[in-house]
Amino acid sequence: MSTEVELGHEEEEAVVAVSNEGNVDPDEYFHKHAFRIIFQTNNFFLPQVRDLIEKGEVINIRPEYQRRLRWSNSQKSKLIESLLLNIPIPPVFLYESTAARYEVMDGQQRLNAVKEFIAGDFALVSLSVLEPLNGLRYSKCPPRIKRALDRASIAATVLLMESEANDSRSSLSMTDIRRFIFDRLNTGGTKLNPQEIRNALNPGSFNAAIIEMTRIPSFTSAFDIPPYVEADPSDYYENPARQKNSLYSRMGDCQLVLRFFALRDEANIRGSMKSMLDRAMEKRLSFDEAKAEVAVFKERFDFLYELFDTSPFRLPADEKGNIRVSAALYDSLMVALDKAWNLRDQIYMDRVGVRKRLDAALSDATILPTLTGQGNTAQAVRDRIKLALSILRPV
């Protein structure tokens, strides 16, 4: 079965042009508000790249926390071919998360391709210029080719922690600066979507907790994501069925989890949905606090999963009979349940009534747009949570 999940759109906040009616002096404004990026450049030989990544002490490519769409062996092979031919490739961009430890800002796939080839994880395929090298693995490379690879290098630009503005005139944090640079880097090729950018820029306990929540069995079942049954967690990323799942591959599952925490905080329901999610993702939690959030999410989700007979958040089938799951219906029911959590026993006892009220709302053309999030304003979000609360707990 394939389930279509309607995630909706993360609308950008309106940009309002401001005239210079106040006669602000451009030079003075630049002096007070500009910030300077502090960076250094390094060149890493390919064997160094492999060692730095595998040890995990210097460079962390964090595949679960950035793009999940993976290069094919053909794409990886063409990178190796470019390095052998000394064709310039774009530098990778890293940022310093702690002293002398770096996270990947841009270039994850390139670094991963080098690491895997040097480690012998794939053989070269689909080469066009060096076609006789197809089928070759690093360990079997003739001496001349191996020397060429060992001398090849990848340039890295490293954003240093000193870039964070210490001047009281600037309110920019390191996260703000990273996001600014990331946006400028993310202009060509296959652009990262907003959730992929959030995950790349916000490492930490809360980010790890979001990943953990996407693996809850009821969650993967409700959203038709292949379950996490691998014995070794490092194999989660390699599951081919999961990689083909569009919700997983584009980190839509992480966005779904984040929506609950973004809308659970009433004070955060302001601006665009994108801004709500951005702010929520920047939450800084300790390990224990993050574990507590996992427990809260799992309790609420499991409750709704059982309340709706393992098929929650579903809309009536369309004219083609396709099954649709609504993200707006999901987050409104989750947040409404959270608000009425002390009444969960009464809600469960009235589960037949809850289902009838939800079915009636989904069948009413005047109510359906509110419940399915066709309006994406802050007020529309509040309205649908209020409606979901009346479905769970009639007033």
NUTOR-143117 format. One record per residue (C-alpha): residue number from 1; residue in three letters; chain; y negated, x negated, z negated. Coordinates in Angstrom, 1 decimal. Layout:
// NUTOR-143117
pos,code,unit,py,px,pz
NUM,ALA,A,Y,X,Z
...
END
This chain:
// NUTOR-143117
pos,code,unit,py,px,pz
1,MET,A,0.0,0.0,0.0
2,SER,A,-3.5,-1.2,0.8
3,THR,A,-6.4,0.1,-1.2
4,GLU,A,-9.9,0.1,0.0
5,VAL,A,-12.4,-0.8,-2.8
6,GLU,A,-15.9,0.4,-2.3
7,LEU,A,-18.0,-2.3,-4.0
8,GLY,A,-21.3,-1.1,-2.7
9,HIS,A,-24.3,-3.5,-2.1
10,GLU,A,-26.1,-5.9,-4.3
11,GLU,A,-29.6,-5.1,-3.1
12,GLU,A,-32.2,-7.8,-3.4
13,GLU,A,-35.2,-7.1,-5.5
14,ALA,A,-38.3,-6.3,-3.5
15,VAL,A,-40.6,-9.2,-2.8
16,VAL,A,-44.2,-8.3,-3.1
17,ALA,A,-46.8,-10.5,-1.3
18,VAL,A,-49.7,-11.6,-3.5
19,SER,A,-53.0,-12.5,-2.0
20,ASN,A,-55.1,-15.3,-3.2
21,GLU,A,-57.9,-13.0,-4.4
22,GLY,A,-58.2,-14.9,-7.6
23,ASN,A,-59.3,-17.9,-5.7
24,VAL,A,-56.6,-20.1,-7.2
25,ASP,A,-57.0,-23.7,-6.3
26,PRO,A,-53.8,-24.7,-4.4
27,ASP,A,-53.9,-28.2,-5.7
28,GLU,A,-54.3,-27.2,-9.3
29,TYR,A,-51.5,-24.6,-8.9
30,PHE,A,-49.2,-27.2,-7.5
31,HIS,A,-50.0,-29.5,-10.4
32,LYS,A,-49.2,-26.9,-13.0
33,HIS,A,-46.2,-25.2,-11.5
34,ALA,A,-44.3,-27.6,-9.3
35,PHE,A,-41.1,-29.2,-10.5
36,ARG,A,-39.5,-32.4,-9.3
37,ILE,A,-35.8,-32.7,-8.6
38,ILE,A,-34.2,-35.8,-10.0
39,PHE,A,-31.2,-37.0,-8.0
40,GLN,A,-29.2,-40.0,-7.0
41,THR,A,-27.0,-40.7,-4.1
42,ASN,A,-23.5,-42.2,-4.2
43,ASN,A,-20.8,-43.0,-1.6
44,PHE,A,-17.2,-42.5,-2.6
45,PHE,A,-14.3,-44.1,-0.7
46,LEU,A,-11.6,-41.5,0.1
47,PRO,A,-9.1,-42.9,-2.5
48,GLN,A,-11.9,-42.8,-5.1
49,VAL,A,-12.4,-39.1,-4.3
50,ARG,A,-8.7,-38.4,-4.9
51,ASP,A,-8.7,-40.3,-8.2
52,LEU,A,-12.0,-38.8,-9.5
53,ILE,A,-10.8,-35.3,-8.8
54,GLU,A,-7.2,-35.6,-10.0
55,LYS,A,-8.2,-37.2,-13.3
56,GLY,A,-10.7,-34.3,-13.8
57,GLU,A,-12.9,-36.5,-16.0
58,VAL,A,-15.7,-37.1,-13.5
59,ILE,A,-15.7,-34.5,-10.6
60,ASN,A,-14.4,-31.0,-11.2
61,ILE,A,-14.0,-28.9,-8.0
62,ARG,A,-13.0,-25.9,-10.0
63,PRO,A,-11.3,-23.9,-7.2
64,GLU,A,-11.1,-20.7,-9.3
65,TYR,A,-14.8,-20.8,-10.1
66,GLN,A,-16.2,-21.3,-6.6
67,ARG,A,-15.1,-20.1,-3.2
68,ARG,A,-11.5,-18.9,-3.0
69,LEU,A,-11.3,-18.9,0.8
70,ARG,A,-9.4,-22.0,1.6
71,TRP,A,-9.5,-24.3,4.6
72,SER,A,-6.5,-24.2,6.8
73,ASN,A,-4.6,-27.5,7.5
74,SER,A,-6.2,-27.5,10.9
75,GLN,A,-9.7,-27.5,9.4
76,LYS,A,-8.7,-30.2,6.8
77,SER,A,-7.1,-32.3,9.6
78,LYS,A,-10.3,-32.2,11.7
79,LEU,A,-12.3,-33.5,8.7
80,ILE,A,-9.9,-36.4,8.4
81,GLU,A,-10.2,-37.0,12.2
82,SER,A,-14.0,-37.1,11.9
83,LEU,A,-13.8,-39.6,9.1
84,LEU,A,-11.4,-41.8,11.2
85,LEU,A,-13.9,-41.7,14.1
86,ASN,A,-16.8,-42.4,11.8
87,ILE,A,-18.5,-39.2,12.8
88,PRO,A,-21.2,-38.3,10.3
89,ILE,A,-20.3,-35.4,8.0
90,PRO,A,-22.7,-33.6,5.7
91,PRO,A,-23.0,-35.0,2.1
92,VAL,A,-21.5,-33.1,-0.7
93,PHE,A,-23.8,-32.0,-3.5
94,LEU,A,-22.9,-32.3,-7.2
95,TYR,A,-24.8,-31.5,-10.3
96,GLU,A,-24.4,-33.2,-13.7
97,SER,A,-23.0,-30.7,-16.2
98,THR,A,-22.7,-33.2,-19.0
99,ALA,A,-23.4,-36.9,-19.1
100,ALA,A,-21.4,-38.6,-16.3
101,ARG,A,-19.4,-35.4,-15.5
102,TYR,A,-20.2,-33.5,-12.3
103,GLU,A,-19.6,-30.0,-10.9
104,VAL,A,-19.5,-29.3,-7.2
105,MET,A,-22.5,-27.4,-5.8
106,ASP,A,-21.6,-27.7,-2.1
107,GLY,A,-18.7,-29.5,-0.4
108,GLN,A,-15.8,-28.1,-2.4
109,GLN,A,-13.6,-27.7,0.7
110,ARG,A,-14.4,-31.2,2.0
111,LEU,A,-13.5,-32.8,-1.3
112,ASN,A,-10.4,-30.8,-1.6
113,ALA,A,-9.2,-31.7,1.9
114,VAL,A,-9.6,-35.4,1.2
115,LYS,A,-7.8,-35.1,-2.1
116,GLU,A,-4.9,-33.2,-0.7
117,PHE,A,-4.5,-35.5,2.3
118,ILE,A,-4.5,-38.7,0.3
119,ALA,A,-2.1,-37.1,-2.2
120,GLY,A,0.3,-36.3,0.7
121,ASP,A,0.0,-32.5,0.5
122,PHE,A,-0.2,-31.9,4.2
123,ALA,A,0.3,-33.6,7.6
124,LEU,A,-2.4,-33.8,10.3
125,VAL,A,-2.3,-31.0,12.8
126,SER,A,-4.4,-29.7,15.7
127,LEU,A,-6.2,-33.0,16.3
128,SER,A,-7.8,-33.1,19.7
129,VAL,A,-9.3,-36.6,20.1
130,LEU,A,-6.6,-38.5,18.1
131,GLU,A,-3.8,-36.2,19.2
132,PRO,A,-0.9,-38.8,18.8
133,LEU,A,-1.7,-38.7,15.0
134,ASN,A,-0.6,-35.1,14.7
135,GLY,A,2.3,-34.9,12.2
136,LEU,A,1.2,-38.0,10.3
137,ARG,A,0.9,-38.0,6.5
138,TYR,A,-1.2,-40.5,4.5
139,SER,A,1.8,-42.3,3.0
140,LYS,A,3.3,-42.8,6.6
141,CYS,A,0.0,-44.0,8.2
142,PRO,A,0.3,-47.4,10.0
143,PRO,A,-1.7,-50.2,8.3
144,ARG,A,-4.7,-50.1,10.6
145,ILE,A,-5.1,-46.3,10.2
146,LYS,A,-4.6,-46.5,6.5
147,ARG,A,-7.3,-49.3,6.2
148,ALA,A,-9.7,-47.1,8.2
149,LEU,A,-9.1,-44.2,5.9
150,ASP,A,-9.5,-46.3,2.8
151,ARG,A,-12.8,-47.7,4.1
152,ALA,A,-14.1,-44.3,5.0
153,SER,A,-16.5,-42.7,2.5
154,ILE,A,-18.2,-39.4,1.7
155,ALA,A,-21.8,-39.4,0.6
156,ALA,A,-22.7,-37.4,-2.5
157,THR,A,-26.1,-36.3,-3.7
158,VAL,A,-26.1,-35.8,-7.4
159,LEU,A,-28.6,-33.5,-9.2
160,LEU,A,-29.2,-35.1,-12.6
161,MET,A,-29.7,-33.3,-15.9
162,GLU,A,-33.2,-34.8,-16.2
163,SER,A,-34.3,-32.3,-13.4
164,GLU,A,-34.6,-29.6,-16.1
165,ALA,A,-38.3,-29.2,-16.7
166,ASN,A,-39.4,-30.4,-20.1
167,ASP,A,-43.0,-29.6,-19.4
168,SER,A,-44.2,-26.6,-21.4
169,ARG,A,-46.1,-25.4,-18.3
170,SER,A,-42.8,-24.6,-16.5
171,SER,A,-40.3,-22.0,-17.6
172,LEU,A,-37.6,-23.1,-15.1
173,SER,A,-34.2,-23.9,-16.7
174,MET,A,-31.5,-26.1,-15.2
175,THR,A,-29.8,-22.9,-14.0
176,ASP,A,-32.9,-21.8,-12.2
177,ILE,A,-33.2,-25.1,-10.5
178,ARG,A,-29.6,-25.1,-9.5
179,ARG,A,-29.9,-21.6,-8.1
180,PHE,A,-33.0,-22.6,-6.1
181,ILE,A,-31.2,-25.6,-4.6
182,PHE,A,-28.0,-23.7,-4.0
183,ASP,A,-29.9,-21.1,-2.1
184,ARG,A,-31.5,-23.7,0.1
185,LEU,A,-28.1,-25.4,0.8
186,ASN,A,-26.4,-22.1,1.4
187,THR,A,-28.1,-21.3,4.7
188,GLY,A,-25.6,-22.4,7.3
189,GLY,A,-21.9,-22.0,8.1
190,THR,A,-20.1,-19.3,6.1
191,LYS,A,-22.5,-18.3,3.4
192,LEU,A,-21.3,-17.8,-0.1
193,ASN,A,-21.7,-14.3,-1.4
194,PRO,A,-23.7,-13.6,-4.6
195,GLN,A,-20.7,-13.6,-6.8
196,GLU,A,-19.4,-16.9,-5.4
197,ILE,A,-22.8,-18.4,-6.2
198,ARG,A,-22.8,-17.0,-9.7
199,ASN,A,-19.4,-18.5,-10.4
200,ALA,A,-20.5,-21.9,-9.0
201,LEU,A,-23.7,-22.0,-11.0
202,ASN,A,-22.5,-20.7,-14.4
203,PRO,A,-19.5,-22.7,-15.8
204,GLY,A,-18.5,-22.0,-19.3
205,SER,A,-16.5,-19.8,-21.6
206,PHE,A,-17.8,-16.5,-20.3
207,ASN,A,-17.0,-17.5,-16.7
208,ALA,A,-13.5,-18.5,-17.8
209,ALA,A,-13.1,-15.2,-19.6
210,ILE,A,-14.1,-13.2,-16.4
211,ILE,A,-11.4,-15.1,-14.5
212,GLU,A,-8.9,-14.2,-17.3
213,MET,A,-9.9,-10.5,-17.2
214,THR,A,-9.2,-10.3,-13.5
215,ARG,A,-5.6,-11.2,-14.2
216,ILE,A,-4.9,-8.3,-16.6
217,PRO,A,-1.8,-6.5,-15.2
218,SER,A,-3.5,-3.0,-15.3
219,PHE,A,-6.5,-4.4,-13.5
220,THR,A,-4.6,-6.0,-10.6
221,SER,A,-2.5,-2.9,-10.3
222,ALA,A,-5.5,-0.5,-10.2
223,PHE,A,-7.3,-2.6,-7.5
224,ASP,A,-4.1,-3.5,-5.5
225,ILE,A,-4.4,-7.3,-6.1
226,PRO,A,-1.0,-9.2,-6.1
227,PRO,A,0.0,-9.7,-9.7
228,TYR,A,-0.1,-13.1,-11.4
229,VAL,A,3.6,-13.8,-11.8
230,GLU,A,3.6,-17.5,-11.1
231,ALA,A,5.1,-19.6,-14.0
232,ASP,A,2.5,-22.3,-13.6
233,PRO,A,-1.2,-21.1,-13.7
234,SER,A,-2.1,-23.9,-11.3
235,ASP,A,-0.1,-22.0,-8.7
236,TYR,A,-2.3,-18.9,-9.0
237,TYR,A,-4.8,-20.3,-6.4
238,GLU,A,-2.0,-21.0,-3.9
239,ASN,A,-0.5,-17.5,-3.7
240,PRO,A,-0.7,-16.6,0.0
241,ALA,A,-0.6,-12.9,-0.5
242,ARG,A,-3.4,-13.1,-3.0
243,GLN,A,-5.5,-15.3,-0.7
244,LYS,A,-5.2,-12.6,2.0
245,ASN,A,-6.4,-10.0,-0.4
246,SER,A,-10.1,-9.5,0.5
247,LEU,A,-11.1,-8.4,-3.0
248,TYR,A,-9.6,-11.6,-4.5
249,SER,A,-10.7,-14.0,-1.7
250,ARG,A,-14.3,-13.0,-1.9
251,MET,A,-14.4,-12.8,-5.7
252,GLY,A,-14.9,-9.1,-5.7
253,ASP,A,-12.5,-8.9,-8.6
254,CYS,A,-14.9,-11.1,-10.7
255,GLN,A,-17.8,-9.0,-9.6
256,LEU,A,-16.0,-5.9,-10.9
257,VAL,A,-15.5,-7.4,-14.3
258,LEU,A,-19.0,-8.6,-14.5
259,ARG,A,-20.4,-5.1,-13.6
260,PHE,A,-19.0,-3.8,-16.9
261,PHE,A,-20.8,-6.4,-19.0
262,ALA,A,-24.0,-6.1,-16.9
263,LEU,A,-24.2,-2.3,-17.4
264,ARG,A,-22.9,-2.2,-20.9
265,ASP,A,-26.2,-3.7,-22.1
266,GLU,A,-28.7,-0.8,-21.6
267,ALA,A,-31.6,-3.3,-21.8
268,ASN,A,-30.2,-5.1,-18.7
269,ILE,A,-30.3,-2.0,-16.5
270,ARG,A,-33.5,-2.8,-14.7
271,GLY,A,-34.4,-4.1,-11.3
272,SER,A,-31.7,-4.4,-8.6
273,MET,A,-28.0,-4.5,-9.1
274,LYS,A,-28.0,-8.1,-8.0
275,SER,A,-30.6,-9.0,-10.7
276,MET,A,-28.5,-7.2,-13.3
277,LEU,A,-25.4,-9.1,-12.4
278,ASP,A,-27.3,-12.4,-12.2
279,ARG,A,-28.7,-12.0,-15.7
280,ALA,A,-25.3,-10.9,-17.1
281,MET,A,-23.6,-13.9,-15.6
282,GLU,A,-25.9,-16.3,-17.4
283,LYS,A,-24.6,-15.2,-20.8
284,ARG,A,-23.7,-18.2,-23.0
285,LEU,A,-20.7,-17.5,-25.3
286,SER,A,-18.6,-19.6,-27.5
287,PHE,A,-14.8,-19.8,-26.9
288,ASP,A,-14.1,-17.3,-29.6
289,GLU,A,-16.9,-14.9,-28.5
290,ALA,A,-15.5,-15.0,-24.9
291,LYS,A,-12.0,-14.2,-26.2
292,ALA,A,-13.4,-11.2,-28.1
293,GLU,A,-15.0,-10.0,-24.9
294,VAL,A,-11.6,-10.2,-23.1
295,ALA,A,-10.1,-8.1,-25.8
296,VAL,A,-12.8,-5.4,-25.5
297,PHE,A,-12.5,-5.3,-21.7
298,LYS,A,-8.7,-5.0,-21.8
299,GLU,A,-8.7,-2.3,-24.4
300,ARG,A,-11.1,-0.1,-22.4
301,PHE,A,-9.5,-0.8,-19.0
302,ASP,A,-5.9,-0.2,-20.3
303,PHE,A,-7.1,3.1,-21.9
304,LEU,A,-8.5,4.4,-18.6
305,TYR,A,-5.5,3.1,-16.7
306,GLU,A,-3.2,5.2,-18.9
307,LEU,A,-5.6,8.2,-19.1
308,PHE,A,-5.5,8.5,-15.3
309,ASP,A,-1.8,7.9,-14.9
310,THR,A,-2.2,4.3,-13.6
311,SER,A,-4.5,5.4,-10.7
312,PRO,A,-8.0,5.3,-12.1
313,PHE,A,-11.3,5.3,-10.2
314,ARG,A,-9.9,6.8,-7.0
315,LEU,A,-11.9,9.0,-4.7
316,PRO,A,-10.4,11.8,-2.6
317,ALA,A,-8.6,10.5,0.5
318,ASP,A,-10.8,10.3,3.6
319,GLU,A,-10.1,12.1,6.9
320,LYS,A,-7.6,9.3,7.8
321,GLY,A,-5.8,9.6,4.5
322,ASN,A,-7.0,6.2,3.3
323,ILE,A,-7.0,5.5,-0.4
324,ARG,A,-10.4,4.5,-1.8
325,VAL,A,-11.3,3.1,-5.1
326,SER,A,-15.0,3.2,-6.1
327,ALA,A,-16.6,0.4,-8.0
328,ALA,A,-19.4,2.7,-9.1
329,LEU,A,-16.9,5.2,-10.5
330,TYR,A,-15.1,2.3,-12.3
331,ASP,A,-18.2,0.8,-14.0
332,SER,A,-19.6,4.2,-15.0
333,LEU,A,-16.4,5.3,-16.6
334,MET,A,-15.9,1.9,-18.3
335,VAL,A,-19.4,1.9,-19.7
336,ALA,A,-19.2,5.6,-20.7
337,LEU,A,-15.9,5.0,-22.5
338,ASP,A,-17.4,2.0,-24.3
339,LYS,A,-20.2,4.2,-25.6
340,ALA,A,-17.7,6.8,-26.8
341,TRP,A,-15.0,4.4,-27.9
342,ASN,A,-15.0,5.8,-31.4
343,LEU,A,-13.9,9.2,-29.8
344,ARG,A,-11.1,7.7,-27.8
345,ASP,A,-8.4,9.6,-29.6
346,GLN,A,-10.1,13.0,-28.8
347,ILE,A,-10.7,11.9,-25.2
348,TYR,A,-7.0,11.0,-24.7
349,MET,A,-5.9,14.3,-26.3
350,ASP,A,-8.2,16.1,-23.7
351,ARG,A,-6.9,14.0,-20.8
352,VAL,A,-6.0,17.1,-18.7
353,GLY,A,-9.5,18.4,-19.2
354,VAL,A,-11.0,15.0,-18.3
355,ARG,A,-9.1,14.9,-15.1
356,LYS,A,-10.2,18.4,-14.2
357,ARG,A,-13.8,17.6,-14.9
358,LEU,A,-13.6,14.5,-12.8
359,ASP,A,-11.9,16.3,-9.9
360,ALA,A,-14.6,19.0,-10.0
361,ALA,A,-17.3,16.4,-9.9
362,LEU,A,-15.8,14.5,-7.0
363,SER,A,-15.4,17.8,-5.1
364,ASP,A,-19.1,18.8,-5.6
365,ALA,A,-21.2,17.5,-2.7
366,THR,A,-24.3,17.6,-5.0
367,ILE,A,-22.7,15.5,-7.7
368,LEU,A,-20.6,13.1,-5.7
369,PRO,A,-23.4,10.8,-4.6
370,THR,A,-24.5,10.2,-8.2
371,LEU,A,-21.0,9.4,-9.4
372,THR,A,-20.1,7.1,-6.5
373,GLY,A,-23.3,5.0,-6.7
374,GLN,A,-24.9,5.9,-3.4
375,GLY,A,-28.2,5.4,-5.2
376,ASN,A,-28.3,1.8,-6.4
377,THR,A,-31.5,1.9,-8.5
378,ALA,A,-31.6,1.4,-12.2
379,GLN,A,-32.2,5.1,-12.8
380,ALA,A,-29.3,6.0,-10.5
381,VAL,A,-27.1,3.7,-12.6
382,ARG,A,-28.2,5.4,-15.8
383,ASP,A,-27.6,8.8,-14.3
384,ARG,A,-24.0,8.1,-13.2
385,ILE,A,-23.2,6.6,-16.6
386,LYS,A,-24.6,9.8,-18.3
387,LEU,A,-22.5,11.9,-15.9
388,ALA,A,-19.3,9.9,-16.6
389,LEU,A,-20.0,10.3,-20.3
390,SER,A,-20.1,14.1,-19.9
391,ILE,A,-16.8,14.0,-18.0
392,LEU,A,-15.1,12.0,-20.7
393,ARG,A,-16.8,13.8,-23.6
394,PRO,A,-18.3,17.2,-22.6
395,VAL,A,-21.4,18.2,-24.4
END
